[in-house]
Amino acid sequence: MISFENMIYESIASNCLIHLPPRVSGLPFYTPSCNIFNATQKSSPRSKTCMHGTLENFFYLSKTSNGKSIVEMRSSYGAVVDSLLKTYMTINDTHAYGMACPSESIFSIHIRSGDITRGTYNKKSGHYEPGHVHEKYSPFPTSYYAHVLRHALQSNVDRIIIFCENLSNPGCSAFETFIVTLPRAEMSVGTSLQNDLKLLSCSNEVAISAGTFFKAFTMRRKHIHTFEYLSLHTDGLDCSTINFLWFEEVMRIGTNLTKYFMIDKKQASDFERETNVWKNNEYQRALINKDFKMNSTTCST
């Protein structure tokens, strides 16, 4: 989703027509009904000097071709980009990626696994042997998801779904052992991307995980409630002083945002230091499942 956003920002900054791919890579089940847009609000967009490139090229774009910062562009044109992407992906109050949303209310908890928690146990030694993982994306502590789950169980939502690509994340394995005891709660493990995007996008409330995948399923509703983990304890935590991760993007959608953080400052600092460079080793995985007391603050638009 970041690649698409940056492509649109570049087009706006350069007064160019926006030519998004006619098919979305990785989403074989979806075909956009429209992929060419004019977001410049000018009658004669340029074409000869416009930037061309792959989605991967645009993913790493920090400045437009004429030197404008993507961050600055986001604050001025973020709403325009959101609107175009929702049209491109057919996302509205009743549909997500062209699929009709279920009638029941859904509380989704997304736990990232797979690419950041690869590994296996050596049956002879009994030790865990990590595979190749993204060092910059350490998993959120399971305690964060547990606190969100408690909130979900106290709500009147019809379904509570915990999404895991597989059970390689220690948190996913932990929840699997007792999910059967929780009313209205279920696990969604290894299901299709089509199914996951539909249910996540159609959720009334959603807890997001480490990384940028949340952008793919937080565009639909104007009044959803989003939950996220704040990695470091911050004194005087409130909406006027805290620099939320992805705060502008999430709040621009028109959602309530609840941020969970560890109450104990030393625990928060130690956890951040020990997991900042993620190796997915036995010690780090044990830290992920450690019991941390959490508090939260909520910001609304």
LINNOR-V268054 format. One record per residue. N is the residue number from 1. RES is the residue in three letters. PSI is psi in radians with two decimals (* if undefined). OMEGA is omega in radians with two decimals (999 if undefined). Layout:
n;res;psi;omega
N;RES;PSI;OMEGA
N;RES;PSI;OMEGA
This chain:
n;res;psi;omega
1;MET;-0.59;3.12
2;ILE;-0.70;3.13
3;SER;-0.77;3.12
4;PHE;-0.76;3.14
5;GLU;-0.86;-3.10
6;ASN;-0.60;3.09
7;MET;-0.70;-3.14
8;ILE;-0.72;3.11
9;TYR;-0.73;3.11
10;GLU;-0.73;-3.13
11;SER;-0.73;3.12
12;ILE;-0.80;-3.10
13;ALA;-0.57;-3.08
14;SER;0.06;-3.10
15;ASN;0.90;-3.12
16;CYS;2.67;2.97
17;LEU;2.57;-3.13
18;ILE;2.01;3.10
19;HIS;1.65;3.06
20;LEU;2.73;-3.11
21;PRO;2.44;3.12
22;PRO;-0.37;3.02
23;ARG;2.55;-3.10
24;VAL;2.02;3.14
25;SER;2.30;-3.14
26;GLY;-0.17;3.11
27;LEU;1.21;-3.08
28;PRO;-0.30;-3.12
29;PHE;-0.10;-3.03
30;TYR;2.33;3.05
31;THR;2.03;-3.14
32;PRO;2.47;3.09
33;SER;-0.34;3.12
34;CYS;2.40;-3.14
35;ASN;0.09;3.11
36;ILE;2.19;-3.06
37;PHE;2.72;3.00
38;ASN;1.78;-3.11
39;ALA;0.09;-3.06
40;THR;-0.28;-3.08
41;GLN;0.40;3.08
42;LYS;2.60;-3.01
43;SER;-0.40;-3.05
44;SER;1.36;3.10
45;PRO;2.62;3.12
46;ARG;2.92;3.07
47;SER;-0.61;-3.02
48;LYS;-0.59;-3.04
49;THR;0.28;-3.09
50;CYS;2.60;-3.14
51;MET;2.44;3.05
52;HIS;2.54;3.13
53;GLY;2.99;3.11
54;THR;2.89;3.09
55;LEU;-0.60;3.12
56;GLU;-0.69;3.09
57;ASN;-0.76;-3.10
58;PHE;-0.43;-3.13
59;PHE;-0.66;-3.07
60;TYR;0.17;-3.12
61;LEU;2.15;3.09
62;SER;-0.39;3.09
63;LYS;2.60;3.09
64;THR;2.98;-3.09
65;SER;-0.37;3.09
66;ASN;0.32;2.97
67;GLY;0.10;-3.14
68;LYS;2.36;-3.13
69;SER;2.36;3.10
70;ILE;-0.64;3.12
71;VAL;-0.77;3.12
72;GLU;-0.68;3.10
73;MET;-0.65;-3.10
74;ARG;-0.71;-3.11
75;SER;-0.48;-3.10
76;SER;-0.62;-3.01
77;TYR;0.21;-3.10
78;GLY;-0.74;-3.12
79;ALA;-0.64;3.11
80;VAL;-0.76;-3.13
81;VAL;-0.75;3.11
82;ASP;-0.80;-3.11
83;SER;-0.75;3.14
84;LEU;-0.74;-3.12
85;LEU;-0.65;3.11
86;LYS;-0.63;3.07
87;THR;-0.79;-3.13
88;TYR;-0.69;-3.10
89;MET;0.05;-3.09
90;THR;1.04;3.12
91;ILE;2.13;3.09
92;ASN;-2.85;-3.07
93;ASP;-0.26;-3.10
94;THR;-0.23;-3.07
95;HIS;2.72;3.04
96;ALA;2.11;-3.08
97;TYR;0.67;3.10
98;GLY;-0.04;-3.11
99;MET;2.40;3.13
100;ALA;2.40;3.14
101;CYS;2.60;3.07
102;PRO;2.76;-3.13
103;SER;-0.47;-3.10
104;GLU;2.73;3.09
105;SER;2.50;-3.05
106;ILE;2.38;3.00
107;PHE;1.98;-3.07
108;SER;2.44;3.06
109;ILE;1.99;-3.09
110;HIS;2.11;3.12
111;ILE;2.04;-3.11
112;ARG;2.31;3.08
113;SER;-2.61;3.07
114;GLY;-1.74;-2.99
115;ASP;-0.26;3.12
116;ILE;-0.02;-3.10
117;THR;0.49;3.12
118;ARG;2.51;3.08
119;GLY;2.98;3.13
120;THR;2.79;3.03
121;TYR;2.35;3.04
122;ASN;2.02;-3.05
123;LYS;-0.50;-3.13
124;LYS;-0.88;-3.09
125;SER;-0.43;-3.08
126;GLY;-0.03;-3.10
127;HIS;2.67;3.10
128;TYR;2.32;-3.14
129;GLU;1.84;-3.09
130;PRO;2.59;3.03
131;GLY;-2.94;3.12
132;HIS;2.22;-3.13
133;VAL;2.88;3.04
134;HIS;2.00;-3.08
135;GLU;-0.44;-3.04
136;LYS;-0.16;-3.11
137;TYR;1.52;3.07
138;SER;2.49;-3.12
139;PRO;2.63;3.00
140;PHE;2.63;3.12
141;PRO;2.52;-3.14
142;THR;-0.52;3.13
143;SER;-0.59;3.08
144;TYR;-0.85;3.14
145;TYR;-0.61;3.13
146;ALA;-0.69;3.11
147;HIS;-0.69;3.09
148;VAL;-0.71;3.13
149;LEU;-0.69;3.09
150;ARG;-0.73;3.09
151;HIS;-0.74;-3.12
152;ALA;-0.72;-3.12
153;LEU;-0.40;3.12
154;GLN;-0.12;-3.14
155;SER;3.07;3.14
156;ASN;0.31;-3.09
157;VAL;2.60;-3.09
158;ASP;-0.76;-3.09
159;ARG;2.46;3.04
160;ILE;2.06;-3.06
161;ILE;2.21;3.04
162;ILE;2.05;-3.08
163;PHE;2.22;3.05
164;CYS;2.33;3.07
165;GLU;-0.71;3.04
166;ASN;-3.02;-3.07
167;LEU;0.34;-3.11
168;SER;-0.44;3.06
169;ASN;2.26;-3.13
170;PRO;-0.58;3.13
171;GLY;-0.70;3.12
172;CYS;-0.75;3.12
173;SER;-0.67;-3.13
174;ALA;-0.83;-3.12
175;PHE;-0.57;-3.11
176;GLU;-0.54;-3.05
177;THR;-0.45;-3.07
178;PHE;0.15;-3.10
179;ILE;-0.52;-3.10
180;VAL;-0.33;-3.12
181;THR;-0.11;-3.03
182;LEU;2.20;-3.14
183;PRO;2.40;3.07
184;ARG;0.00;-3.09
185;ALA;2.54;3.13
186;GLU;2.78;3.07
187;MET;2.48;3.00
188;SER;1.77;-3.04
189;VAL;2.19;3.06
190;GLY;0.37;3.11
191;THR;3.00;-3.05
192;SER;2.65;3.07
193;LEU;-0.64;3.13
194;GLN;-0.81;3.14
195;ASN;-0.77;-3.10
196;ASP;-0.79;-3.13
197;LEU;-0.67;3.14
198;LYS;-0.91;-3.07
199;LEU;-0.69;3.11
200;LEU;-0.77;-3.12
201;SER;-0.53;-3.10
202;CYS;0.07;-3.10
203;SER;2.56;3.04
204;ASN;-0.62;3.11
205;GLU;2.51;-3.07
206;VAL;2.36;3.04
207;ALA;2.16;-3.05
208;ILE;2.82;-3.09
209;SER;-3.05;-3.14
210;ALA;2.46;3.10
211;GLY;-2.90;-3.04
212;THR;0.06;-3.09
213;PHE;-0.45;-3.11
214;PHE;-0.46;-3.14
215;LYS;-0.43;-3.11
216;ALA;-0.31;-3.07
217;PHE;0.31;3.08
218;THR;0.36;-3.13
219;MET;-0.30;-2.91
220;ARG;-1.15;-2.97
221;ARG;2.57;3.12
222;LYS;-0.33;-3.08
223;HIS;0.68;3.04
224;ILE;2.88;3.08
225;HIS;2.16;-3.10
226;THR;2.46;3.13
227;PHE;2.50;3.14
228;GLU;2.79;3.14
229;TYR;2.31;3.08
230;LEU;2.07;-2.95
231;SER;-0.53;-3.11
232;LEU;2.43;3.07
233;HIS;2.41;-3.11
234;THR;2.24;3.09
235;ASP;2.51;3.09
236;GLY;0.73;-3.08
237;LEU;1.99;3.04
238;ASP;3.00;-3.00
239;CYS;-0.35;-3.10
240;SER;-0.32;-3.06
241;THR;-0.42;-3.02
242;ILE;2.41;3.08
243;ASN;1.52;-3.09
244;PHE;2.48;2.99
245;LEU;2.17;-3.12
246;TRP;0.37;-3.04
247;PHE;-0.84;-3.08
248;GLU;-0.76;-3.11
249;GLU;-0.76;-3.09
250;VAL;-0.80;-3.09
251;MET;-0.50;3.14
252;ARG;-0.44;3.14
253;ILE;-0.39;3.14
254;GLY;0.75;-3.06
255;THR;2.79;2.89
256;ASN;2.42;-3.14
257;LEU;2.07;3.09
258;THR;2.21;-3.08
259;LYS;2.14;3.10
260;TYR;2.52;3.13
261;PHE;2.72;3.13
262;MET;2.38;3.14
263;ILE;-0.73;-3.10
264;ASP;2.04;-3.08
265;LYS;-0.74;-3.11
266;LYS;-0.72;3.10
267;GLN;-0.73;3.14
268;ALA;-0.77;-3.14
269;SER;-0.76;3.14
270;ASP;-0.75;-3.14
271;PHE;-0.76;3.14
272;GLU;-0.76;-3.12
273;ARG;-0.72;-3.05
274;GLU;-0.33;-3.10
275;THR;0.00;-3.07
276;ASN;-0.78;3.00
277;VAL;1.83;-2.97
278;TRP;2.09;3.12
279;LYS;-0.23;-3.12
280;ASN;0.57;3.12
281;ASN;3.06;-3.07
282;GLU;-0.74;-3.11
283;TYR;-0.82;-3.13
284;GLN;-0.70;3.14
285;ARG;-0.61;3.08
286;ALA;-0.65;3.11
287;LEU;-0.68;-3.12
288;ILE;-0.67;-3.08
289;ASN;0.15;3.10
290;LYS;2.59;-3.14
291;ASP;1.95;3.10
292;PHE;2.26;3.07
293;LYS;2.31;-3.06
294;MET;2.69;2.95
295;ASN;3.04;-3.10
296;SER;2.82;3.00
297;THR;2.57;-3.06
298;THR;2.32;3.07
299;CYS;2.48;-3.11
300;SER;2.69;3.05
301;THR;*;999
